Amino acid sequence: MSQIETFYEVMRRQGITRRSFMKYCSLTASALGLGPAFVPKIAHAMETKPRTPVIWVHGLECTCCSESFIRSAHPLAKDVVLSMISLDYDDTLMAAAGHQAEAALEDTIEKYRGNYILAVEGNPPLNEDGMFCIVGGKPFVEQLRHAAEGAKAIISWGACASYGCVQAASPNPTRATPVHKVITDKPIIKVPGCPPIAEVMTGVITYMLTFDRLPELDRQGRPAMFYGQRIHDKCYRRPHFDAGQFVEAWDDENARKGYCLYKMGCKGPTTYNACSTVRWNEGTSFPIQSGHGCIGCSEDGFWDQGSFYNRLTNINQFGVEANADKVGLTAAGVVGGAVAVHAAISALKRAQKKTQEKVEG
């Protein structure tokens, strides 16, 4: 494989100090859920390993994943984020176009065969022989299969590549199909979301560069470090959910108090993502904090689950305050029933004792 600069060499060439580099490694370790002991390992990998060659292709999608990726909020210069990888082909971001762009694709496939990562944004439509998405004069599904053949791993960026998203929503006339249902002989990492969080995207690549392996995946093929918990589990409105305090209508008094948005259709209790911990826009906020319920965009088939504002999930919340009376009545019923049973048994024993005394007398 041709020699590629390391991430650290690129940073130094761009004027980034050693102190900033180590700060980046520390923040990356935190984002990945790793302890301080892993900071030197990340630094060593960044200093010694060549940047990972990446081919980034686009099928049916809206480019929101690319928009998210280039806005990663690490405290370094934004262009350094792209220096983590050797982005050799991306028809959206690269300067080349037409025949030059396609030549760059072929050159990367041949030069780094078996060593590059294929990043896929969007999905291939299979109906009409794939003619609903044409890249370089050929159906996108052909480009996908060709690029996947020499890749060491595939990253499915966003809900489109991971699950099909809106393109695959019923009745799906183009037969838009998730990447893993077309490419079945390569390891695939799903990074769903519409779009995924920028730091989640860069975190996945950093992990792969540091440890030379795929991150631990959940049952659906998503990185467990970012998709291992429900948004609901770390949501700052969770105490209101547990207390049975809900927004009943948009902009009502409960909404102004920041109560739980579950009754307004929030899918946080059934959605696995890092929105409530990593958040968006340099950690500023996330949809629930902005007053809108989670729409579940990182879950399979979320476009076919009905309105975003309908309470579709069957969650039985504890609701301490809302159910206190019910709990009290239940407890009273249990106690009352126990007293009644005790009284009945005592009366029965007294009757039996009297009957025995008569017989003996």
N, C-alpha and C positions, 0 to 999 in steps of 0.2 A: 504494500500500500504506500502511496506517495506520502512524503512527510508533510504534516500539517502543523501549524503553530499550536502551542498549548493555549488554554484559556488565559493563563497568567501572563504569557508573553504578549498576547493581544492587549490585555489590560495595561501592562507596563508601557507598551508602545503608545497607548492613548493617554498616558499621564496619570494613571490611577496609582495611588501610593500603596505601599505595603500595608499600612494601617487600614486603609479602606478595603483592601483585599481581604484581610483577616476579619474585618467587620462583616463583610459579605458572607464569608464562610460561616461565621457564627449565626447570622440571621438565617442562612440556608439550613443549617442544622436544626434550628428551632422550628422552621417551617416544615421540615420533614419529620418532626417529632423525635429527633435524635438528641442525645445528651451531649454535654460539653466535650466528652472524650472523643467524639466523632469529628470535631472541628479540625484537628490536625490531619485526619484522614482525608477530609474534603479538600483541604488546602494542598495536601500532597498530590492528590489526583489532579487538581487544577493546574499544578505546577509542572507535572511530569507527563501527563497523558495528552496525546493530541486531541484536538477538538473532534467531536463526532461528526462525520459527514452525514448530512440530512438531505433527502429528497422530499419535497413538500408538494403534494399534488392536490388538485381541487376538482371535485365532482359537483353534484347538485348541492349548493349551499349558498349562504349569503355573505360569506367572508367575515362573519363576526368573530370567529375563532382567531383569525389573523389579527383583527383589530384589537382583540383582547391581549394576545401574546405580545405585541409590540408596545403595549402600555404597562408592562410589568413594573411594579412600584418598588423594586429594590433601590436602596439609596445610592446606587451607582448611576453613571450616565446611561440613558436609555439605550443608546446604541451598543453598549457593552452587553446587554442581555442577548442580543443576536450574536455576540462574539463567543458565547458559550458553545455554539455549534458552528460547523462549517456548512452554512446553508447554500449548497451548491446549485439547487434548483428550486425555484418557487415562482411560478409564472405570474403571481400577483405582485411580489416584491422585487423581483430581479429587474435589472435594467434591460437585459436582452429581451427580444421578442421574435416571434416567427421562427424561421429556420435556425437562427442563432440559439434561441432558447431550447429548441428540440435537440440541437447538437450538444448543448451543455448537459441535458438529461442523459443522453446516450453515453457521453464521456464519463459522467459520474458513475453510471451503472457499471461500465467496464472497468474503470480505474479502481473502484472500491467495492467490487463485487464481494458479497458476504460480510462486509464491514459497515455498511451504511444503514441508517434508520429510515424507514419510509413513513413519513407523516402524512396522513390522509385527512383532508378536510372536505366534508361532503360525502355523498354516496353515489354509487353507479346505478343508473336506471337500466333495467334489463329488458324492458318491453321494446318491441320493434328493433331488435338486435342492438339495443343500446343507443339508438339514434337521437334520444332526447337530450343527450349531453355529448358534445363533440369537442375534442381537444386536439389541435394539430391535424385536423382533417380526419380523425379517427374517433370511434366511440370511446368515452372515458374508461369504460370497463376494460378495454384492451390495454390502455396505458397503465391502469392499475395492476392488472395481471403481469404485465411486462416488468414494471418497476418492483413488484413484490417478489419476483422470482429470485433476485439477487440480494434482497434485504435480509439483515440478521434479525430484525424485529419490526413490527408495525405499530404505530401509535394512531389510534382512531380519535382524532380531535372532535369534540363536541357531540351533541345529540344526533346530528345528521349521520356522521360516520359510525357512531356507536349503535344507534337504534333505528335510524331512518328519519326521525323527526317529522316535520310537517310534510315533507315530500312523500313520505310513506304512509301518511294518514289516510284512512278510508275515504274513497275507494281505491286510492293509489293507482291511478291510470298508467303511470310510467313504470310501475313495478320498481320503484326506488328501493334499494336493498342495502342493509348494513354491510360494512366491509367484511365482518367475520363470517358472513354467509356466502361470500364470494371467494375469499382467500381462506382456505382451511388448513394449510400446511405450514403456517408461520405463527410464531408467538405474537399475540395481539394484546395491546394494552388499550383499554377503553378509558377515555377521559371525557365523560359526558358532561353536558351542560349546554345552555344556549345563550351565551357561549360559556366555556369553562373559565374559572378564575385564572387570571394571568399567572399568579404565583404558583398555582397548582400545575400549570403547564410547564413553567420553567423548573419547578421542583422535581417533576418526573424526569426531565432530561438530566438535571444535575445528579439525581440518584443513579441513573444508568451510567453516567460518565464516571462517577466516583467509585461505584462498586462492581462495574462490569457485569451487571445482571439486571433483570427486570425487578421492579419492586414487588413486594408481596401483593397479590391480587385477591379480591373477594370472589364470591361465587359467580358474579357476573363479569369478572375480568377487569374490575376497576381497582386502582391503587388503594389498598386498605388504609394507607396513611392519610388519605384525603376523603375517602368515601366509606370509612369504617363506622361513622356515627350519623345519626339523623340530625338534620338541622334543628329539629325540635329539642334534641338532647342538650344543646348548648345555647339555645335561644334565650335572650335576656327577658323575653315575655313569658318564659316557662312558668315562673311562680304564679302568674295570673291564670294560666291554664289549670295548674294544680288547685288554685283557689276557686275555680269555677267563675272567673271574671272574664267576660267576653265582650268584644265589640258586637253590637247587635245591628247597627246600620252605619254606613259610611259617615264619618264626621259627627257621630253622636258623642255624648259626654264620655262614654267609655273609650272611644277612639282617642279623645283628647288626653285621657289618662294613661294611654299606652297599654290598654288591656289586650288580651290574646285575640288574634285574628282568625282563630280556627273556624268560627261560625260564618266567617266571610269567605270561606273556601280555602284557607291556607293549607297547603299540603306538607308543611314542615314535619308533621308526625310520621309521614311515610316516605320522606325524601332523604336520601343519603348524599351529603355534600358538605363542603367546608365553609359554606357561606357565613354561618353564624360565628365562626372562629377567625378565618383568614379575612373575610369580608372583601369589599371591592374598593377601587380607587384609593390606593395607599392605605387600606384598612379603615376608610372613612365610614362606610355604611354598607348595608345590604338591603334587599327589597323589604323585608319585614321591619327593619329599623326605619325605613322611609315611609312606612304606613301601608304597604301593600303586602298581601299574603304571598307566600311561596306558591309558585305554579307547578312545581315538581319537574322542572325542565331537565334534570339529570336522571330521570327515571324512564324506563322503557314505555313507549306508547302514550306519553302524556298528552299528546294532541287528541287522542281518541277517548279520553276520560271524561268528556263533557265540559261544561263551562268552567273557567278558572274560578268562578265565584260561587259555585255550588259546593256545598259540603258533601263530598262524595265518600269520604272515608268513614268507617264505623269505629270511631275511637271512643272508648268508655273512660272518660277522664275521672280522676278521683274526686275533684271538686269539693274540697273540705268545706268551704263556706256554703256553696250551693246545695250540698247534700247533707249538711249538718242535721237538718230537721229529720231527713229520712234515716240517717244513721241513728239519731236519737230515738225515733219511733221504733226502728228495728230492735235497738237495744232494749227499749222498754217492753216491746213485745216478747222478746226472749226472756227477760226477767219475769214479766207477768205470767208467761206460759210456765216457767219453772215454778213459780209460787203456786199456780193453780194445780200443777201436777203434784207438788209436795203436799198441798192441802188435801187433794183427792186420796193420795196414798195414806196420809195420816188418818183421814176419816175411815178408809177401808180397814186400817189396822185396828182402829177403835171398835168398829163394828164386829170385826172378827174376834176381838178380845171379849166383848160383851157376849157374843154367841157362845164362846168357849166357857165363860163363867157360868152361863145358864145351864149348859150341858153338865158341867162338873157339880153344880149345886143340885 
